[in-house]
Amino acid sequence: MSRLDDVQTSRDFLKLAGLSHARPDSEGLTRLAFEFARLPYENFTKILRAAEFAEPSRRLRTPEIVLSDHVDMGAGGTCFSLTNFFCGVLAHQGFELYPVLCDRSYGPDTHCAIVVRMGAQKYLVDPGYLMREPMRVPEAGDSVQRGQRGLLRLVRLGESRQLVLFSESGGVRKLRYRLKDVPVGEDLFVRRWVESFDWAMMRHLCASRQAEQGQVYMRDGRMRRVRAGRGGQVRIDSNFAQEIERNFGISRRLVELARDSLTSNKSKRPNRRHEHPALAP
């Protein structure tokens, strides 16, 4: 997504991550994916951009904005802004890559990710899913990755260019999304990104982040901690902004502004499509 990429911002991200350079190999890709997963998934910034700018194209958070918001407020973004940013970081380090669109249960093209090619092998990198490691894209059959939340299984559908991603934890398998292993052009990527500001996810407050002991996920005050095979849920009944700041590292001021904006504009939001975090338990 070269039009929205910012080379200097990619360099600044490397400095923030304590990296001077990452070689365009599997080790470098793994390190970059791990460091980028420190940016949380959150839609607080997206809700505020929608309220601030009436012109849809001005709502998009470029890599410079995403990084600045992270440094200043601990923010991250949703799948489109995170994917766009990480595409720039990877391209800056010499990786061969292309963004892809994914279908979720509530509609086509409601998620996005990155496919990185190294020689004859391809890897899935998904900033919106907060994957801490790249996952091999199988030419046939499946590939399996064990993570903090259990297993991830990526399955090729026959000889097609489509794959499905499953999560498996505690004996339960869940379909996460269908990935179309076809490079998406910038025009279509941006179009879907702009459309996402009108999806029903904009009527909810969502956040997720990777933690040492697993993953923490929040939606509308219900917070869930997930580890392989087990998890627990609590309700945030008081000190909402403080609890979000403590658990996700996101500034309480940002949380308060997004919550106020959501409350005042809730009745005006269209009710058309959904985009909940791909990593929701």
C-alpha positions as CSV (number, residue, x, y, z in Angstrom):
1,M,0.0,0.0,0.0
2,S,2.7,2.4,-1.1
3,R,0.5,5.5,-1.3
4,L,-0.2,5.3,2.5
5,D,3.2,4.0,3.5
6,D,5.7,6.3,5.2
7,V,9.4,5.2,5.2
8,Q,10.4,7.4,8.1
9,T,7.5,6.0,10.2
10,S,8.8,2.5,9.5
11,R,12.2,3.6,10.7
12,D,10.7,5.1,13.8
13,F,8.9,1.9,14.5
14,L,12.2,0.0,14.3
15,K,13.7,2.4,16.8
16,L,10.8,2.0,19.2
17,A,11.1,-1.8,19.0
18,G,14.9,-1.5,19.7
19,L,15.8,-2.8,16.2
20,S,18.3,-1.2,13.9
21,H,17.4,-3.6,11.0
22,A,15.6,-6.9,10.4
23,R,16.9,-9.2,7.7
24,P,14.2,-10.2,5.1
25,D,14.3,-13.8,6.3
26,S,12.2,-16.0,8.6
27,E,14.0,-14.9,11.7
28,G,13.6,-11.3,10.8
29,L,9.9,-11.7,10.0
30,T,9.3,-13.5,13.3
31,R,11.0,-10.7,15.3
32,L,9.1,-8.0,13.5
33,A,5.7,-9.8,13.9
34,F,6.4,-10.2,17.6
35,E,7.3,-6.5,18.1
36,F,4.3,-5.3,16.1
37,A,1.9,-7.4,18.1
38,R,2.7,-5.0,21.0
39,L,0.3,-2.5,19.3
40,P,-3.2,-3.4,20.7
41,Y,-6.2,-4.0,18.6
42,E,-8.7,-1.2,19.6
43,N,-11.4,0.8,17.9
44,F,-11.4,3.8,20.2
45,T,-9.3,5.8,17.8
46,K,-11.5,4.7,14.9
47,I,-14.7,5.9,16.7
48,L,-13.1,9.3,17.3
49,R,-11.9,9.6,13.7
50,A,-15.4,8.9,12.4
51,A,-16.8,11.6,14.7
52,E,-14.1,14.1,13.8
53,F,-14.1,13.8,10.0
54,A,-17.3,13.8,7.9
55,E,-15.3,13.1,4.7
56,P,-14.8,9.3,4.8
57,S,-11.3,9.3,3.1
58,R,-10.0,11.7,5.8
59,R,-10.8,9.2,8.5
60,L,-8.0,6.7,7.6
61,R,-5.2,6.6,10.1
62,T,-1.9,6.5,8.2
63,P,1.2,4.8,9.7
64,E,2.4,8.1,11.1
65,I,-0.8,8.7,12.9
66,V,-1.0,5.1,14.2
67,L,2.6,5.3,15.6
68,S,2.1,8.7,17.1
69,D,-1.1,7.6,18.8
70,H,0.7,4.5,20.2
71,V,3.5,6.5,21.6
72,D,1.3,9.3,23.0
73,M,-1.7,7.2,24.2
74,G,-0.8,3.5,24.0
75,A,-3.3,3.1,21.1
76,G,-3.1,0.7,18.2
77,G,-5.9,0.3,15.6
78,T,-8.2,-2.1,13.8
79,C,-7.2,-4.6,11.1
80,F,-7.0,-2.2,8.2
81,S,-4.8,0.5,9.8
82,L,-2.6,-2.1,11.5
83,T,-2.2,-4.1,8.2
84,N,-1.5,-1.0,6.2
85,F,1.2,0.1,8.7
86,F,2.9,-3.3,8.9
87,C,2.9,-3.7,5.1
88,G,5.0,-0.5,5.1
89,V,7.4,-1.8,7.8
90,L,7.9,-5.1,6.0
91,A,8.4,-3.5,2.6
92,H,10.9,-1.1,4.1
93,Q,12.9,-4.1,5.3
94,G,13.0,-5.7,1.9
95,F,10.2,-8.4,2.3
96,E,8.2,-9.5,-0.7
97,L,4.5,-9.3,0.4
98,Y,1.0,-8.5,-0.5
99,P,-2.2,-7.7,1.5
100,V,-5.2,-10.0,1.3
101,L,-8.9,-9.7,2.2
102,C,-10.7,-12.2,4.3
103,D,-14.4,-13.2,4.8
104,R,-15.9,-13.6,8.2
105,S,-19.2,-15.0,9.2
106,Y,-20.9,-11.6,9.0
107,G,-19.7,-10.7,5.5
108,P,-17.1,-10.8,2.8
109,D,-14.0,-8.6,3.0
110,T,-14.5,-7.8,6.6
111,H,-10.9,-8.6,7.7
112,C,-7.5,-8.2,6.1
113,A,-4.0,-9.7,6.6
114,I,-0.6,-10.0,4.9
115,V,1.0,-12.8,2.9
116,V,4.8,-12.7,2.9
117,R,6.7,-14.7,0.2
118,M,10.2,-16.0,0.9
119,G,11.5,-18.2,-2.0
120,A,8.9,-21.0,-2.6
121,Q,7.4,-20.6,0.8
122,K,4.6,-18.2,1.9
123,Y,3.7,-17.0,5.4
124,L,0.6,-15.5,6.9
125,V,1.1,-12.4,9.1
126,D,-2.0,-11.0,10.7
127,P,-1.6,-7.8,12.8
128,G,-5.4,-7.5,13.3
129,Y,-5.4,-11.0,14.9
130,L,-2.3,-10.0,17.0
131,M,-0.4,-13.0,15.7
132,R,3.0,-13.0,17.4
133,E,4.5,-15.4,14.9
134,P,4.2,-15.9,11.1
135,M,2.3,-18.9,10.0
136,R,3.2,-21.1,7.1
137,V,0.7,-21.0,4.2
138,P,0.3,-24.5,3.0
139,E,0.3,-25.3,-0.7
140,A,-1.9,-28.3,0.1
141,G,-3.4,-29.6,3.3
142,D,-2.9,-27.6,6.5
143,S,-0.3,-26.0,8.8
144,V,-0.5,-25.8,12.5
145,Q,0.8,-23.3,15.0
146,R,0.7,-23.6,18.8
147,G,0.2,-20.3,20.6
148,Q,-0.8,-18.9,23.9
149,R,-4.5,-19.4,23.2
150,G,-4.1,-23.0,21.9
151,L,-3.8,-24.1,18.3
152,L,-4.2,-22.3,15.0
153,R,-4.9,-24.4,12.0
154,L,-4.7,-22.9,8.4
155,V,-6.3,-25.2,5.8
156,R,-6.1,-25.0,2.0
157,L,-9.4,-25.7,0.3
158,G,-8.4,-28.3,-2.2
159,E,-6.3,-26.8,-5.0
160,S,-8.0,-23.4,-4.7
161,R,-6.5,-20.0,-3.7
162,Q,-8.7,-20.0,-0.6
163,L,-7.8,-21.1,2.9
164,V,-9.7,-21.2,6.2
165,L,-8.2,-20.4,9.6
166,F,-9.4,-22.3,12.7
167,S,-8.6,-21.9,16.3
168,E,-8.6,-24.9,18.6
169,S,-8.7,-24.6,22.4
170,G,-10.0,-26.9,25.1
171,G,-11.3,-29.4,22.5
172,V,-13.3,-26.7,20.7
173,R,-12.6,-25.7,17.1
174,K,-13.8,-22.3,15.9
175,L,-13.7,-21.0,12.3
176,R,-12.1,-17.6,12.4
177,Y,-12.1,-16.5,8.7
178,R,-11.7,-17.5,5.1
179,L,-8.6,-16.1,3.5
180,K,-8.4,-15.3,-0.2
181,D,-4.8,-15.8,-1.2
182,V,-5.0,-13.2,-3.9
183,P,-3.2,-9.9,-3.8
184,V,-5.7,-7.1,-3.2
185,G,-5.2,-3.8,-5.1
186,E,-4.8,-0.6,-3.2
187,D,-8.1,0.9,-4.5
188,L,-10.1,-2.1,-3.2
189,F,-8.2,-2.2,0.1
190,V,-8.9,1.5,0.7
191,R,-12.5,1.2,-0.4
192,R,-13.1,-1.6,2.2
193,W,-11.2,0.4,4.8
194,V,-13.5,3.4,4.2
195,E,-16.6,1.2,4.3
196,S,-15.6,-0.2,7.6
197,F,-16.3,3.1,9.4
198,D,-20.0,2.4,8.7
199,W,-20.0,-1.2,10.0
200,A,-21.8,-2.2,13.2
201,M,-18.5,-2.7,15.1
202,M,-18.5,1.1,15.4
203,R,-21.4,0.8,17.9
204,H,-19.2,-1.1,20.4
205,L,-16.0,-0.5,22.3
206,C,-13.5,-3.2,21.6
207,A,-9.9,-3.9,22.6
208,S,-7.5,-6.8,22.6
209,R,-3.8,-7.3,23.3
210,Q,-1.3,-10.1,23.8
211,A,0.0,-10.6,27.3
212,E,2.7,-12.8,28.8
213,Q,0.0,-15.1,30.2
214,G,-2.2,-15.2,27.1
215,Q,-4.6,-12.7,25.6
216,V,-6.9,-10.1,27.0
217,Y,-10.1,-9.2,25.1
218,M,-12.7,-6.6,25.9
219,R,-16.0,-5.6,24.4
220,D,-18.4,-3.2,25.9
221,G,-17.1,-3.7,29.4
222,R,-16.9,-7.4,29.4
223,M,-13.3,-8.4,29.7
224,R,-12.0,-11.9,29.0
225,R,-8.5,-13.4,29.6
226,V,-7.7,-16.4,27.5
227,R,-5.0,-19.0,27.7
228,A,-4.7,-22.4,26.0
229,G,-7.6,-24.5,27.1
230,R,-9.1,-22.0,29.6
231,G,-10.3,-18.5,30.1
232,G,-12.2,-16.3,32.5
233,Q,-14.5,-13.3,32.0
234,V,-15.2,-10.3,34.3
235,R,-17.5,-7.3,34.0
236,I,-16.1,-3.8,34.4
237,D,-18.8,-2.1,36.3
238,S,-16.8,0.9,37.6
239,N,-13.7,2.8,36.7
240,F,-14.0,1.7,33.1
241,A,-11.4,4.0,31.6
242,Q,-8.9,3.2,34.4
243,E,-9.4,-0.5,34.0
244,I,-8.8,-0.3,30.2
245,E,-5.7,1.7,30.8
246,R,-4.4,-0.8,33.4
247,N,-5.1,-3.9,31.3
248,F,-4.4,-2.6,27.8
249,G,-2.1,0.3,28.3
250,I,-4.5,2.6,26.4
251,S,-4.8,6.2,27.8
252,R,-7.9,6.6,30.0
253,R,-8.4,10.0,28.3
254,L,-8.7,8.3,24.9
255,V,-11.1,5.7,26.3
256,E,-13.3,8.4,27.9
257,L,-13.4,10.4,24.7
258,A,-14.4,7.4,22.6
259,R,-17.0,6.3,25.1
260,D,-18.6,9.8,25.2
261,S,-18.6,9.9,21.4
262,L,-20.1,6.5,21.1
263,T,-22.8,7.4,23.6
264,S,-23.7,10.7,21.9
265,N,-23.8,9.2,18.4
266,K,-25.1,5.7,19.0
267,S,-28.5,6.4,17.6
268,K,-27.0,7.8,14.4
269,R,-24.9,4.9,13.5
270,P,-26.0,2.7,10.5
271,N,-26.7,-0.9,11.3
272,R,-25.3,-2.7,8.3
273,R,-22.2,-4.9,8.7
274,H,-20.0,-6.1,11.5
275,E,-16.3,-6.1,12.1
276,H,-15.4,-7.5,15.5
277,P,-11.8,-8.3,16.3
278,A,-10.6,-11.3,14.5
279,L,-9.0,-12.5,17.7
280,A,-12.2,-12.4,19.8
281,P,-12.4,-15.6,21.9
